[in-house]
């Protein structure tokens, strides 16, 4: 088969016209197989070249993704799988990237931790879990997490409590339980949460108690006698974390 002409597509690709067929080949491939010196090429040579070109295409697909943001090995493999690259092409691309230093676990983990602590209210446990899902080992994650000053976590916890406390309408006990539950889910340490909560004067809001009792009294008194109404109100208040409430003072 005869190579008729080359047409440049961009800095790394050419269209290569061979008889009645046209192939998009990377410059790397053209140079490697010295195609510019050839006038003739066999079907076997074309098959070999196209196979390697496809592997190189997977590699460049990864580089394109890496230009957008840092990616993990697992993320890149998933990207290539979604684009229907073969296992051989994926393996070639990942190995080439690793050899060239693009898959730097330490750099990725450092950047991920920095962004998480800068942009979100999250603790070390949540960061660890999220990075493990991305394919990193706990040992290499914890090595970088150990470099984080614990005061950063304490500041985040205190800011979260302060923000929530301003809009709080719950009992002191229920508020503390809810805050603790939320912050643990965000990956913070229980001891740190307790330490921060102790710094705040979290007490029951008399105005909110009064409004709640008035609402409950209006709801129940039309259906029950006074004794049953009080019992139901006391039960509800207890469930909501209000203890030692002198109900008669509010009802009277």
trRosetta pair geometry for C-beta under 8 A, 3 or more apart (Angstrom, degrees):
i j d omega theta_ij theta_ji phi_ij phi_ji
1 18 5.3 46 146 173 123 105
1 19 5.0 -78 -154 -25 99 119
1 40 6.8 132 72 -159 42 68
1 41 5.6 -42 75 70 95 73
1 42 7.0 132 22 -117 93 20
1 43 6.8 100 -10 -62 127 67
1 46 7.2 0 56 -38 146 136
2 18 7.0 165 83 -154 40 62
2 19 6.1 106 47 -65 75 72
2 39 6.4 -21 -146 159 80 76
2 40 6.0 -41 -101 -101 56 65
2 41 7.9 131 -116 23 11 76
3 6 8.0 11 169 -52 110 83
3 16 6.6 -42 -144 -177 102 101
3 17 7.3 111 -167 80 56 59
3 18 5.5 -32 -101 -100 58 80
3 35 6.8 162 -116 -180 162 96
3 38 6.0 86 9 105 142 88
3 39 6.0 -145 45 -158 94 29
3 40 7.1 -143 1 -77 86 14
3 41 5.8 67 -47 -5 103 115
4 17 4.2 -55 61 105 110 109
4 18 6.8 -175 4 -94 86 24
4 19 7.3 163 -31 -48 113 19
5 17 5.0 17 50 38 73 122
6 14 5.0 -11 -168 177 100 135
6 15 7.0 147 -162 76 48 56
6 16 5.8 -14 -107 -103 75 67
6 17 7.6 -145 -72 14 30 81
6 30 7.7 71 -123 -133 138 146
6 36 7.4 -28 -29 -103 153 83
7 14 6.4 142 69 -167 41 77
7 15 4.1 -11 59 55 100 107
7 17 7.3 58 -7 -26 104 104
8 13 7.8 118 -164 92 53 55
8 14 5.6 -44 -102 -107 45 81
8 15 7.9 -85 -15 18 7 77
9 13 4.1 -32 58 97 124 102
9 14 6.1 -172 2 -102 89 21
9 15 6.0 106 -53 -30 103 84
9 24 6.6 21 -30 -138 157 101
10 13 5.4 38 43 38 84 93
11 27 7.6 -57 146 -17 50 144
12 26 5.6 -13 158 -148 89 86
12 27 5.2 -109 -153 10 49 109
12 28 7.4 4 -163 -15 95 90
12 60 7.3 167 118 -115 150 143
13 24 5.7 3 -173 -176 121 94
13 25 7.0 154 -151 82 70 32
13 26 5.7 -48 -95 -103 69 51
13 27 6.9 -101 -67 -28 22 79
14 24 7.5 167 84 -150 36 51
14 25 5.8 -22 63 65 84 82
14 27 6.6 97 -14 -79 102 69
14 30 6.2 35 33 -52 133 151
15 22 5.6 -8 -173 -173 104 107
15 23 7.3 146 -158 75 53 38
15 24 5.9 -32 -98 -94 63 64
16 22 7.1 151 74 -159 44 54
16 23 4.8 -23 60 64 98 92
16 24 7.8 168 14 -91 80 14
16 25 5.2 10 -7 11 126 122
16 30 7.4 176 -70 -96 131 111
16 35 6.9 -35 -125 156 144 151
17 21 7.6 159 -156 88 48 46
17 22 5.5 -20 -101 -103 66 78
18 21 5.2 -18 70 69 87 95
18 22 7.7 164 25 -90 68 28
18 23 6.6 13 9 1 114 111
18 41 6.4 -63 -129 56 131 123
18 46 6.8 -175 107 -101 172 133
23 46 7.4 -162 -53 -155 158 103
23 49 7.9 66 150 111 158 119
23 50 6.7 -103 -144 -92 133 100
23 53 7.7 99 169 64 114 175
24 53 7.9 152 98 167 65 138
25 29 5.0 -110 -178 77 102 129
25 30 5.6 116 120 -55 122 92
25 35 7.6 46 108 12 160 166
25 49 6.9 -17 -120 158 129 115
25 53 5.4 -84 -128 -114 72 141
26 29 4.8 95 63 3 81 101
26 30 7.2 -148 99 -5 43 87
26 53 6.0 169 10 -138 94 85
26 56 5.1 -105 17 120 153 142
26 57 7.4 -163 -41 -68 122 69
26 60 7.4 -179 -99 -35 137 143
27 30 5.5 -55 -147 37 37 114
27 31 6.2 33 156 -17 69 106
28 31 6.1 -60 -151 38 26 107
28 32 6.1 26 154 -22 64 111
28 56 6.2 -172 69 -143 131 151
29 32 5.7 -54 -142 36 30 112
29 33 6.2 0 168 7 66 110
29 35 7.8 28 124 -14 76 130
29 49 5.9 105 177 -163 122 90
29 52 6.1 149 -115 102 112 109
29 53 5.0 -7 -70 -87 163 89
29 56 6.4 -142 -50 13 108 158
30 33 6.8 -73 -144 51 20 89
30 35 4.7 -81 -149 37 71 120
30 36 6.5 65 166 -36 104 89
31 34 7.3 19 -175 -76 33 46
32 52 8.0 -98 83 128 150 150
33 45 7.4 131 -166 -176 137 106
33 49 5.8 -40 -28 -101 167 112
34 37 4.8 -18 162 26 99 118
34 38 6.7 105 114 -25 79 99
35 38 5.5 -65 -151 35 44 112
35 41 7.4 0 -132 -77 93 136
35 49 7.9 71 -72 -125 127 151
38 41 5.8 79 137 -64 140 90
41 45 5.0 -119 -172 82 89 133
41 46 6.0 101 136 -56 118 90
42 45 4.6 100 57 4 79 102
42 46 7.1 -141 98 -4 44 85
43 46 5.7 -53 -151 35 34 113
43 47 6.4 37 151 -22 66 104
44 47 5.6 -52 -149 33 32 113
44 48 6.5 32 153 -17 64 105
45 48 5.8 -55 -151 37 32 111
45 49 6.2 30 153 -18 66 110
46 49 5.7 -57 -144 40 30 111
46 50 6.1 29 158 -19 67 108
47 50 6.0 -55 -144 37 26 109
47 51 6.4 29 155 -22 61 107
48 51 5.8 -57 -152 32 28 113
48 52 6.6 18 156 -10 64 107
49 52 6.1 -62 -151 41 30 104
49 53 6.0 34 152 -25 66 111
50 53 5.3 -52 -141 36 31 117
50 54 6.4 38 156 -25 63 101
51 54 6.0 -52 -155 28 28 111
51 55 7.0 26 148 -16 60 103
52 55 5.5 -51 -153 34 40 113
52 56 6.4 39 149 -18 68 105
53 56 5.6 -54 -149 38 34 112
53 57 6.3 43 148 -28 64 102
54 57 5.4 -46 -149 28 33 118
54 58 7.0 39 150 -20 61 97
54 85 7.8 162 164 -137 95 89
54 86 7.8 43 136 20 129 110
54 89 5.6 -74 131 -103 93 128
55 58 5.8 -48 -159 28 36 113
55 59 6.8 39 143 -19 63 103
55 88 6.9 -69 -95 128 109 87
55 89 4.8 -146 -106 -125 61 70
55 92 4.0 -11 -166 87 117 161
55 93 6.8 -159 -178 -49 68 78
56 59 5.3 -49 -154 33 41 118
56 60 6.5 36 151 -15 69 103
56 92 8.0 -67 -60 131 42 131
57 60 5.8 -54 -147 39 33 107
57 61 6.3 43 149 -28 64 102
57 89 7.6 -24 65 -161 86 127
58 61 5.4 -48 -150 28 33 118
58 62 6.8 35 150 -19 62 100
58 80 5.6 48 -153 -133 103 126
58 85 4.7 97 -104 -141 119 151
58 89 4.2 141 -30 160 151 100
58 90 6.2 -121 -176 -82 147 40
58 92 6.5 99 68 73 129 100
58 93 3.9 -110 120 -51 101 135
59 62 5.8 -55 -160 31 33 111
59 63 6.7 31 146 -18 65 104
59 92 6.8 -76 -55 120 104 91
59 93 4.2 -162 -79 -122 59 82
59 96 5.1 -18 -118 72 128 144
59 97 6.9 -177 -143 -50 83 89
60 63 5.3 -47 -146 35 41 115
60 64 6.4 50 152 -25 66 99
61 64 5.7 -50 -155 29 31 116
61 65 6.8 29 148 -15 62 104
61 79 7.1 -178 142 128 109 113
61 80 6.4 119 97 -97 136 84
61 83 6.5 -142 -163 64 154 164
61 85 7.5 -158 43 -52 156 141
61 93 7.2 -30 52 -135 95 153
62 65 5.7 -56 -153 36 35 110
62 66 6.2 32 151 -18 68 108
62 71 7.5 -138 -162 69 81 144
62 76 5.0 38 -128 -154 106 122
62 79 7.3 135 -100 79 65 132
62 80 7.1 -19 -66 -59 93 113
62 93 5.2 144 -14 169 135 121
62 94 7.6 165 -91 -79 160 53
62 97 5.7 -80 125 -69 149 140
62 102 7.6 106 135 122 117 153
63 66 5.5 -56 -144 40 33 112
63 67 6.5 44 153 -31 64 99
63 97 7.8 -164 -66 -101 75 105
63 102 7.6 -92 -99 -121 73 158
64 67 5.8 -48 -156 21 30 115
64 68 7.6 30 147 -18 57 99
65 68 5.9 -54 -166 26 40 112
65 71 5.5 22 129 -36 112 153
65 75 7.8 -171 152 128 140 105
65 76 6.4 165 79 -111 146 81
65 79 5.6 5 -80 -169 159 174
66 69 7.6 -100 -151 77 34 29
66 70 7.0 23 -145 -119 76 34
66 71 5.6 -101 -90 16 71 108
66 76 7.8 3 -56 -92 95 119
66 97 7.9 166 -45 -141 149 127
66 102 6.1 -37 -125 -170 166 121
70 107 7.2 -149 -130 120 143 98
70 108 5.1 178 157 -114 132 84
70 111 5.7 101 21 75 157 155
70 112 7.9 -116 87 -54 132 85
71 75 4.4 -130 -168 86 95 128
71 76 5.1 108 128 -55 131 90
71 79 7.6 -27 -159 -13 152 139
71 108 7.9 -61 84 -117 16 131
72 75 4.6 100 51 4 78 101
72 76 7.0 -145 92 -4 42 86
72 103 7.8 68 -161 -144 40 92
72 108 6.1 123 -85 173 76 161
72 134 4.7 136 -8 164 163 105
72 135 5.4 152 151 48 137 117
72 136 7.1 -105 -131 -46 135 91
73 76 5.9 -60 -151 37 29 109
73 77 6.4 31 153 -20 65 107
73 94 6.1 69 -150 -147 95 117
73 98 7.7 25 -100 -74 117 107
73 103 5.4 48 -70 -144 93 134
73 135 6.1 -119 64 113 90 151
74 77 5.8 -54 -149 35 30 112
74 78 6.5 29 154 -18 64 107
74 134 5.8 171 54 176 131 52
74 135 3.4 168 -30 -33 133 144
75 78 5.8 -58 -152 37 31 111
75 79 6.4 34 151 -23 65 104
75 134 6.7 -14 -41 -154 101 93
75 135 7.9 -136 -20 9 68 129
76 79 5.5 -49 -148 31 34 115
76 80 6.5 29 155 -14 65 105
76 93 7.5 -147 155 122 120 117
76 94 6.5 145 102 -96 127 90
76 97 7.2 -70 163 38 171 171
76 103 7.9 -93 11 -92 147 110
77 80 5.9 -59 -151 39 31 108
77 81 6.3 33 152 -22 66 107
77 90 5.9 69 -134 -172 76 126
77 94 6.6 10 -75 -74 90 134
78 81 5.6 -52 -143 35 32 113
78 82 6.4 34 157 -21 64 104
79 82 6.0 -57 -154 34 28 110
79 83 6.7 11 152 -6 62 110
80 83 5.8 -66 -149 46 34 103
80 85 4.2 -49 177 38 95 133
80 89 7.2 -164 -178 108 129 99
80 90 4.7 148 111 -106 146 96
80 93 6.5 167 -90 56 152 152
81 84 7.6 43 179 -75 34 24
81 85 6.9 -81 -79 48 30 82
81 90 7.0 22 -61 -89 73 145
85 89 4.3 -117 180 91 104 128
85 90 5.3 131 109 -58 117 84
85 93 7.6 1 157 -3 160 140
86 89 4.6 96 54 7 79 102
86 90 6.9 -143 95 -5 41 88
87 90 5.7 -55 -146 37 31 112
87 91 6.2 32 156 -21 66 107
88 91 5.8 -54 -146 36 28 111
88 92 6.4 31 154 -20 62 106
89 92 5.7 -53 -149 34 30 114
89 93 6.4 28 154 -18 64 107
90 93 5.9 -58 -149 37 30 109
90 94 6.2 23 158 -14 66 110
91 94 6.1 -58 -142 40 27 107
91 95 6.1 25 160 -17 64 112
92 95 6.1 -62 -147 39 24 108
92 96 6.2 21 158 -18 63 111
93 96 5.9 -60 -148 37 27 109
93 97 6.3 26 156 -18 64 109
94 97 5.7 -55 -147 37 30 112
94 98 6.3 30 155 -20 65 107
94 103 7.4 39 -165 -49 74 150
95 98 5.7 -54 -146 36 30 111
95 99 6.2 32 155 -21 64 108
96 99 5.7 -54 -147 36 29 113
96 100 6.3 16 157 -8 64 112
97 100 6.0 -67 -147 45 27 102
97 102 4.2 -73 -171 59 87 125
97 103 5.4 83 124 -27 103 102
98 101 7.8 52 178 -63 29 20
98 102 7.2 -80 -69 52 26 78
98 103 4.7 -33 -96 38 69 127
101 104 6.3 21 179 -59 72 103
104 107 3.9 36 110 20 120 118
104 108 6.3 153 89 -18 67 85
105 108 5.8 -61 -148 38 30 109
105 109 6.1 25 159 -17 68 109
105 136 6.3 136 -156 -119 111 106
105 140 5.9 -6 140 156 133 151
106 109 6.0 -58 -145 38 27 108
106 110 6.2 28 157 -20 63 109
106 140 7.3 -108 -82 -175 68 110
106 144 7.0 160 -148 -72 69 124
107 110 5.9 -56 -148 36 27 112
107 111 6.4 24 156 -16 63 109
108 111 5.9 -61 -151 39 29 109
108 112 6.1 29 154 -22 67 109
108 136 7.9 -163 94 -73 119 131
109 112 5.6 -54 -143 36 30 112
109 113 6.3 29 158 -18 65 106
109 131 6.3 55 -121 -143 90 144
109 136 6.3 117 -83 -133 113 163
109 140 6.6 -159 -45 135 162 95
109 141 5.9 -152 -142 -112 132 61
109 144 4.8 156 127 14 120 162
110 113 6.0 -58 -150 36 26 108
110 114 6.3 27 154 -19 63 109
110 144 5.7 -133 -79 -148 66 137
111 114 5.7 -55 -147 37 30 113
111 115 6.2 26 157 -15 66 108
112 115 6.0 -58 -146 39 28 107
112 116 6.1 29 156 -21 64 110
112 127 7.3 141 129 -160 100 99
112 130 7.8 -165 170 107 127 114
112 131 6.1 126 112 -91 153 107
112 134 7.9 -144 -109 27 160 163
113 116 5.8 -56 -145 36 28 112
113 117 6.3 17 161 -10 65 111
113 127 5.9 64 -112 -171 76 145
113 144 5.9 -165 -17 132 152 118
113 145 6.6 -164 -116 -89 139 66
113 148 6.7 -128 171 -66 129 125
114 117 6.3 -66 -148 42 24 102
114 118 6.0 17 158 -16 64 117
115 118 5.7 -62 -140 41 28 109
115 119 5.7 -7 174 8 68 119
116 119 6.8 -71 -129 49 17 88
116 120 5.4 -47 -165 45 58 115
116 122 5.3 -62 172 59 106 133
116 126 7.9 -180 -175 102 135 101
116 127 5.2 135 112 -103 166 109
116 130 7.6 156 -101 62 141 149
117 120 7.5 -53 -81 57 14 73
117 122 7.3 -105 -84 62 51 88
117 127 7.9 -8 -51 -76 84 143
117 148 7.0 -177 -74 -136 155 131
117 152 6.0 8 -164 160 131 135
117 156 7.7 -108 -151 -61 76 142
121 156 5.4 161 -139 -177 77 111
121 159 7.6 -139 -110 85 118 109
121 160 5.5 111 -159 -78 146 121
121 186 5.9 -23 120 -168 85 149
122 126 4.4 -112 -165 80 105 136
122 127 5.9 121 130 -51 123 85
122 156 7.9 -55 42 164 30 157
122 186 5.4 -136 -117 176 51 87
122 187 5.2 29 -175 43 77 129
123 126 5.5 98 57 11 65 100
123 127 7.2 -126 107 -2 35 94
123 153 5.6 62 -125 -138 85 116
123 156 7.6 -176 -77 86 71 138
123 183 7.3 73 -30 175 130 78
123 186 5.8 98 1 116 92 78
123 187 3.4 -166 61 107 85 79
123 188 3.4 175 -60 -75 146 51
123 189 6.5 -173 -172 -16 144 62
123 192 7.8 158 -125 65 133 145
124 127 5.7 -59 -148 39 34 111
124 128 6.1 38 155 -24 68 106
124 145 5.1 98 -146 -168 109 131
124 148 7.0 -177 -89 61 107 143
124 153 6.8 -42 -24 -85 93 139
124 187 6.2 -167 58 154 33 109
124 188 7.8 88 20 -111 70 40
124 189 7.4 15 36 -41 109 96
125 128 5.6 -51 -147 34 31 115
125 129 6.4 31 154 -18 64 105
125 187 3.9 -167 66 -154 78 79
125 188 7.3 -112 25 -22 107 12
125 189 7.5 136 -21 -68 115 63
126 129 5.8 -53 -148 36 31 111
126 130 6.3 30 155 -18 65 109
126 185 8.0 55 -82 144 119 43
126 186 5.7 -52 -39 169 150 41
126 187 2.6 -110 -14 -42 89 140
127 130 5.9 -57 -145 38 29 110
127 131 6.2 23 159 -14 65 110
127 141 7.5 174 126 -178 88 117
127 145 6.6 152 92 -100 128 118
127 187 6.4 128 -3 160 66 162
128 131 6.1 -63 -148 40 25 105
128 132 6.3 28 155 -22 64 108
128 138 6.5 39 -169 -132 109 83
128 141 5.3 125 -127 129 72 140
128 142 6.9 29 -112 -70 119 77
128 145 6.6 -22 -71 -53 96 157
128 187 7.5 160 26 -150 86 125
129 132 5.7 -56 -149 33 30 113
129 133 6.6 33 152 -21 63 104
129 187 7.1 -141 15 -101 114 118
130 133 5.7 -52 -156 31 33 114
130 134 6.9 28 147 -17 62 105
131 134 5.4 -54 -153 35 40 113
131 136 4.7 -34 156 47 96 130
131 141 4.8 145 95 -111 143 132
132 135 7.8 127 -179 -10 32 9
132 136 6.2 -93 -93 67 37 74
132 137 7.8 44 -115 -132 79 14
132 138 6.2 8 -90 -72 116 76
132 141 6.9 -71 -58 -21 76 157
136 140 5.8 -111 -178 75 103 114
136 141 5.4 110 121 -57 126 103
137 140 4.9 80 67 12 92 100
137 141 7.0 -163 92 -7 45 90
138 141 5.6 -62 -147 40 33 112
138 142 5.9 29 160 -18 71 110
139 142 6.2 -56 -143 37 24 107
139 143 6.6 33 154 -29 59 105
140 143 5.6 -44 -150 23 33 120
140 144 7.3 24 155 -9 60 101
141 144 6.3 -68 -165 39 34 101
141 145 6.1 29 147 -18 72 113
142 145 5.2 -54 -136 41 38 113
142 146 6.1 51 159 -33 68 98
143 146 6.1 -47 -157 20 24 115
143 147 8.0 24 144 -20 52 100
144 147 5.9 -50 -168 21 44 114
144 148 8.0 52 140 -29 63 94
145 148 5.7 -40 -166 9 51 116
148 152 5.9 -86 176 43 98 137
148 153 7.5 81 134 -34 121 100
149 152 5.2 105 77 -15 83 98
150 153 5.6 -48 -165 33 56 111
150 154 6.4 55 141 -20 76 103
150 192 7.3 -142 -179 -101 105 130
151 154 5.3 -52 -146 39 41 115
151 155 6.2 46 154 -24 69 102
152 155 5.9 -52 -150 33 28 112
152 156 6.6 28 151 -18 61 106
153 156 5.7 -57 -151 35 33 112
153 157 6.4 33 152 -20 67 105
153 188 6.1 150 -174 -128 110 95
153 189 7.2 53 148 15 149 100
153 192 5.8 -18 123 -177 117 162
154 157 5.7 -54 -148 35 32 112
154 158 6.3 30 155 -17 66 108
154 192 5.9 -125 -88 -162 75 108
154 195 7.2 -50 -125 95 109 123
154 196 6.1 176 -156 -74 75 112
155 158 5.8 -56 -146 39 30 110
155 159 6.2 30 156 -19 65 108
156 159 5.8 -55 -147 37 29 111
156 160 6.3 31 154 -21 63 107
156 188 7.6 -158 92 -90 112 127
157 160 5.8 -58 -151 35 29 112
157 161 6.4 26 154 -17 66 106
157 183 6.0 56 -126 -142 94 142
157 188 5.7 120 -84 -150 112 158
157 192 5.9 173 -26 138 162 102
157 193 5.9 -144 -150 -103 138 59
157 196 4.4 -171 118 -13 120 170
158 161 5.8 -53 -145 37 31 109
158 162 6.1 33 156 -21 65 109
158 196 5.0 -137 -73 -151 74 119
158 199 6.9 -18 -116 68 110 142
159 162 5.7 -54 -144 37 29 113
159 163 6.3 29 157 -20 63 108
160 163 6.0 -57 -150 35 28 110
160 164 6.4 18 157 -11 64 111
160 179 7.5 142 122 -153 104 98
160 182 7.8 -161 162 110 133 121
160 183 6.5 139 98 -90 151 106
160 186 8.0 -165 -111 44 166 166
161 164 6.0 -64 -146 43 29 105
161 165 5.9 33 157 -28 67 112
161 179 5.8 52 -109 -155 85 143
161 196 6.0 171 -7 137 147 114
161 197 6.5 -167 -119 -94 151 63
161 200 5.9 -137 143 -33 131 152
162 165 5.8 -54 -143 31 25 114
162 166 7.0 34 157 -28 58 99
162 200 7.5 -162 -81 -97 66 129
163 166 6.3 -52 -164 18 30 112
163 167 7.8 -6 154 9 59 103
164 167 6.6 -77 -161 49 38 91
164 168 6.3 63 144 -64 71 96
164 175 7.6 156 131 -163 112 100
164 179 6.2 165 85 -98 154 104
165 168 5.2 -28 -146 -13 38 126
165 175 7.3 77 -106 179 71 139
165 200 6.4 -139 -83 -168 159 146
165 202 6.8 -109 -123 -103 119 96
168 175 5.2 25 -149 -114 134 135
168 205 7.5 162 107 -27 93 131
169 205 7.2 -73 -135 43 46 146
169 208 5.3 176 -158 -129 72 138
170 174 4.2 -117 171 92 119 114
170 175 4.4 156 82 -63 114 80
170 178 6.6 83 51 6 174 141
170 240 7.1 -147 -156 -179 78 96
170 241 7.0 42 166 46 95 136
171 174 4.5 85 53 13 87 103
171 175 6.6 -149 87 -10 40 88
171 204 5.5 -15 -144 -108 73 96
171 237 8.0 107 -68 -169 141 71
171 240 5.4 124 -8 135 124 86
171 241 3.7 -177 78 88 134 104
171 242 4.7 -141 -104 -63 142 72
172 175 5.8 -56 -146 35 26 113
172 176 6.4 25 157 -17 62 107
172 202 4.8 134 -144 136 96 89
172 203 5.4 -32 -75 -140 136 18
172 204 5.1 -86 -16 -55 101 63
172 241 7.0 -150 63 139 51 122
173 176 5.9 -57 -150 36 29 109
173 177 6.4 26 155 -17 64 108
173 241 3.3 -164 76 -168 107 115
173 242 7.6 -159 29 -60 116 30
173 243 7.1 71 -23 -9 146 106
174 177 5.7 -55 -147 38 32 112
174 178 6.1 31 155 -19 67 108
174 240 5.6 -39 -49 178 146 61
174 241 3.7 -155 -37 4 84 146
175 178 5.9 -58 -146 38 27 109
175 179 6.1 27 157 -18 65 109
175 202 6.1 -149 88 -170 132 128
175 241 7.8 -161 3 96 62 162
176 179 5.8 -54 -142 38 28 110
176 180 6.2 30 157 -20 63 108
176 197 5.9 82 -134 -158 99 142
176 202 6.3 132 -62 111 99 156
177 180 5.8 -57 -148 37 27 111
177 181 6.3 27 154 -19 64 108
177 241 7.0 -154 6 -89 127 139
178 181 5.7 -55 -147 37 30 112
178 182 6.2 28 156 -18 65 108
179 182 5.8 -57 -146 38 28 110
179 183 6.1 19 161 -12 65 112
179 193 7.4 165 128 -169 93 113
179 197 6.8 141 98 -95 138 115
180 183 6.2 -62 -143 41 25 104
180 184 6.2 26 159 -20 63 109
180 190 7.2 43 -162 -134 103 81
180 193 5.4 115 -122 144 73 143
180 194 7.7 35 -110 -69 115 69
180 197 7.4 -21 -69 -54 93 148
181 184 6.0 -58 -148 35 25 110
181 185 6.5 24 155 -16 61 109
182 185 5.8 -62 -156 38 29 111
182 186 6.5 23 149 -16 65 109
183 186 5.3 -54 -146 39 37 112
183 188 4.5 -39 165 44 95 130
183 193 5.0 147 95 -106 143 125
184 187 7.8 92 178 -39 31 11
184 188 6.5 -89 -88 61 34 75
184 190 6.3 19 -95 -79 109 83
184 193 7.0 -53 -57 -32 77 158
188 192 5.8 -110 173 77 101 122
188 193 5.7 112 116 -59 121 100
189 192 4.2 82 71 7 97 109
189 193 6.9 -165 92 -11 50 84
190 193 5.5 -53 -148 34 34 114
190 194 6.4 34 155 -18 67 104
191 194 5.9 -53 -148 36 31 110
191 195 6.4 35 152 -23 63 107
192 195 5.6 -53 -148 34 32 116
192 196 6.4 27 156 -15 65 107
193 196 6.0 -61 -151 39 29 107
193 197 6.2 29 154 -21 66 109
194 197 5.7 -53 -143 36 30 112
194 198 6.5 37 156 -27 62 105
195 198 6.0 -57 -158 27 27 114
195 199 7.5 29 146 -24 58 101
196 199 5.8 -51 -163 20 40 115
196 200 7.6 26 149 -12 65 104
197 200 6.1 -65 -162 34 42 106
197 202 7.0 -37 -171 -2 86 141
204 208 7.6 -132 178 65 73 108
204 209 6.0 45 161 -51 115 124
204 242 6.3 85 -119 -119 141 89
205 208 3.9 58 88 14 113 112
205 209 6.6 173 89 -15 58 82
206 209 5.6 -53 -147 34 33 113
206 210 6.3 34 155 -21 66 106
207 210 5.8 -54 -150 35 30 112
207 211 6.4 29 153 -17 64 106
208 211 5.7 -53 -146 37 33 111
208 212 6.2 33 156 -20 66 108
209 212 5.8 -60 -148 38 28 110
209 213 6.2 24 158 -16 66 108
209 237 8.0 51 -143 -130 92 119
209 242 6.6 127 -117 -125 108 144
209 245 6.7 -166 -161 -128 132 128
209 250 7.1 -114 134 -94 98 144
210 213 6.0 -55 -143 38 27 107
210 214 6.2 29 157 -20 63 110
210 250 6.0 -163 -116 -137 68 111
211 214 5.8 -58 -149 37 27 113
211 215 6.4 29 153 -21 63 108
212 215 5.7 -56 -151 34 30 112
212 216 6.3 24 155 -14 66 108
212 237 7.5 123 120 -96 129 89
212 240 7.8 -128 -176 84 156 168
213 216 5.8 -57 -144 41 32 108
213 217 6.0 36 156 -25 67 107
213 233 6.2 61 -136 -166 78 131
213 237 7.6 11 -84 -74 89 125
213 245 8.0 -171 -75 163 129 140
213 247 7.0 177 -136 -140 133 79
213 250 4.6 23 104 141 162 148
213 251 7.1 -111 159 -64 124 70
214 217 5.7 -51 -142 34 27 113
214 218 6.4 28 157 -18 61 106
214 250 7.7 -119 -53 167 72 109
215 218 6.0 -58 -153 36 27 110
215 219 6.4 25 151 -20 62 110
216 219 5.5 -57 -149 36 33 114
216 220 6.1 8 163 -4 69 113
216 232 7.2 -166 175 112 113 96
216 233 4.7 127 122 -111 136 92
216 236 6.0 -171 -122 63 146 154
217 220 6.5 -69 -140 45 24 94
217 221 5.6 21 172 -26 67 118
217 229 6.4 65 -135 169 62 123
217 233 6.5 12 -70 -82 69 141
217 251 6.3 158 -106 -113 142 90
218 221 6.7 -45 -120 28 18 107
218 222 7.5 17 173 -16 49 107
219 222 7.5 -90 171 27 20 102
219 223 7.9 -20 146 9 57 117
220 223 5.9 -80 -159 47 45 101
220 224 5.3 -27 171 32 89 113
220 228 7.3 -148 169 114 118 85
220 229 4.2 147 116 -128 118 84
220 232 5.2 173 -119 73 154 141
220 233 6.8 -133 24 -51 151 89
221 224 6.9 -77 -116 60 25 70
221 226 7.2 20 -124 -96 94 59
221 229 5.0 31 -82 -110 66 153
224 228 3.7 -108 172 92 130 123
224 229 4.9 168 84 -57 110 75
224 232 6.9 119 38 -5 160 135
225 228 5.2 88 54 16 73 102
225 229 6.8 -133 99 -9 34 94
226 229 5.5 -56 -145 37 30 116
226 230 6.4 31 158 -20 65 104
227 230 6.0 -56 -153 34 28 109
227 231 6.5 28 150 -20 63 108
228 231 5.5 -53 -148 35 34 115
228 232 6.3 32 155 -18 67 105
229 232 6.0 -57 -149 37 28 108
229 233 6.3 26 154 -18 64 108
230 233 5.7 -57 -147 38 31 111
230 234 6.1 32 156 -20 67 107
230 247 5.7 124 -150 123 97 151
230 251 7.2 -49 -96 -49 99 157
231 234 5.8 -55 -147 36 28 111
231 235 6.3 30 154 -20 63 107
232 235 5.7 -52 -147 35 31 114
232 236 6.4 31 154 -19 64 106
233 236 5.8 -56 -149 37 31 110
233 237 6.2 29 154 -19 66 108
233 247 6.2 122 102 -137 126 134
234 237 5.8 -56 -145 38 29 111
234 238 6.3 32 155 -22 64 107
234 245 7.5 -170 -121 67 73 109
234 247 6.1 -74 -75 -51 92 147
235 238 5.8 -56 -150 34 28 112
235 239 6.5 27 153 -18 63 107
236 239 5.8 -57 -152 35 31 111
236 240 6.4 18 154 -10 65 112
237 240 5.8 -66 -149 44 31 106
237 242 4.0 -63 178 66 93 122
237 245 5.5 -70 157 26 154 149
237 247 7.8 -164 5 -85 157 107
238 241 7.9 87 -180 -37 28 11
238 242 6.7 -85 -75 66 30 70
238 243 7.0 67 -120 -91 70 63
242 245 5.1 20 150 -39 113 129
245 250 7.6 -9 168 -9 107 132
246 249 4.4 52 108 0 110 115
246 250 7.4 145 97 -9 67 85
247 250 5.9 -64 -161 39 43 106
247 251 6.0 31 152 -14 78 111
248 251 5.7 -59 -137 44 34 106
248 252 5.6 34 164 -21 71 110
249 252 6.2 -54 -140 37 21 108
